[in-house]
Amino acid sequence: MKVKLNTVAARDALPVRRDPYWQRIEKGCYVGYRRMSTATPGTWLARYYDDAAGKNRWTTLGALDHLPANERFDAAQRAAREWFDHLGKGGSDENCTVRGACERYVEHLRHESGEAKAAEASARFRRYVYDERLAGFDIKKLTAAHLKDWRRKLAAKPVASKDGGKRADSTLNRDMASFRAALNLALADGLVTSSHAWEQALRPISGADGRRDTYLDPDQRRRLVDAAQPALQSFLKALCALPLRPGALAQLNVADFNARLGTLRVGADKAGADRRIPLPAATVGFLAEAARDKLPQAPLFVDANGRRWDKDSWKWPIKAAVSGAGLPDSVTAYTLRHSVITDLVSRHGLDLTTVAVLAGTSVEMIAKHYAHLQQDYARNALAQLVL
């Protein structure tokens, strides 16, 4: 039976039933209307015949009861055509909200990069995405305007720290990165067929990360360690001896250190894969001291309260040590990683591939930031070629 859904009178005349009524809008494409009670406004649907799969695919468009009754068919038809277009571009027929896309990304990280990275992303989403109105949007309905508004609000939020200061550009970049990655995964999975909404709106601020601009020479590093509170000294000393991210160092357990073999296993890190670092005798000595009388699964480094260090617990003690040592205010825990990598490349001439392995990053990243430090070595090598 041919059905007309485009007028209120025609819809009101339809008998109540569970199965939807369908009106064809083009070959293989239909708008549907389900009316299960005279007391409810009814629900709109879209149906598409997939020739390749040999079956119908359909989705719910909602009641559309925020619109006058005489405008609902046109709105349903527009929404259906958008969905048909999405499918035509290879999109999935799975419906997914922005929050759902973020949760999918957390699960992806859990399987690909481990629990630590998944927990970090999940915490950012809880703080900055899940309580926002856009979290409930169908990801296909997300627009650049929505994301620009979200970005403005995030930039205006004070940082969650003791002083509640202005959010730095580098902090904003890090807070946006997980969200952008979640949306890109949704694109890869066909939940959305274009990155137009976030391509510009969530573009990172270039040149925002100034952490690599501050370098401490070995004498300055010793002064920083000496100025630190006793519980922090061991942690800082390790950062001065190893090219590790502070977070990765903080995640080490006693079992990760093998004094007999002189190695350190680094597992919980941004790079994801485990790696083992060969240690010189002096480093083995002070790590053995840090591990003394601790169980294998205990943190290798702990704060004054016996808890594992994290970015919130080390921030202010390091600031106090920086002040006590008379060093620039720009010095952070990450400054020590940068300084150690700088010395490995410029003072000790270690090749970039080995530095990348030790630091747990890509050769491309090391080359981007540190290759220029090898110019003197290159100049000396070229000088040996002169006849």
HELIX and SHEET records of a PDB file:
HELIX    1   1 VAL A    8  ASP A   12  1                                   5    
HELIX    2   2 ALA A   69  GLU A   71  5                                   3    
HELIX    3   3 ARG A   72  GLY A   88  1                                  17    
HELIX    4   4 VAL A   98  GLU A  112  1                                  15    
HELIX    5   5 GLU A  115  TYR A  128  1                                  14    
HELIX    6   6 ARG A  133  GLY A  136  5                                   4    
HELIX    7   7 ILE A  139  LYS A  141  5                                   3    
HELIX    8   8 ALA A  144  ALA A  156  1                                  13    
HELIX    9   9 ASP A  169  ALA A  188  1                                  20    
HELIX   10  10 HIS A  196  GLU A  199  1                                   4    
HELIX   11  11 ARG A  211  ASP A  213  5                                   3    
HELIX   12  12 PRO A  218  ALA A  227  1                                  10    
HELIX   13  13 PRO A  230  ALA A  241  1                                  12    
HELIX   14  14 PRO A  246  ALA A  250  1                                   5    
HELIX   15  15 VAL A  254  ASP A  256  5                                   3    
HELIX   16  16 ALA A  281  ALA A  291  1                                  11    
HELIX   17  17 LYS A  311  GLY A  324  1                                  14    
HELIX   18  18 ALA A  333  SER A  346  1                                  14    
HELIX   19  19 LEU A  352  ALA A  359  1                                   8    
HELIX   20  20 VAL A  363  TYR A  370  1                                   8    
HELIX   21  21 ALA A  371  GLN A  374  5                                   4    
HELIX   22  22 GLN A  375  ALA A  383  1                                   9    
SHEET    1   A 4 TYR A  21  GLU A  26  0                                        
SHEET    2   A 4 CYS A  29  ARG A  34 -1                                        
SHEET    3   A 4 THR A  43  ASP A  50 -1                                        
SHEET    4   A 4 LYS A  55  GLY A  62 -1                                        
SHEET    1   B 3 PHE A 257  ASN A 258  0                                        
SHEET    2   B 3 THR A 263  VAL A 266 -1                                        
SHEET    3   B 3 ARG A 275  PRO A 278 -1                                        
END                                                                             
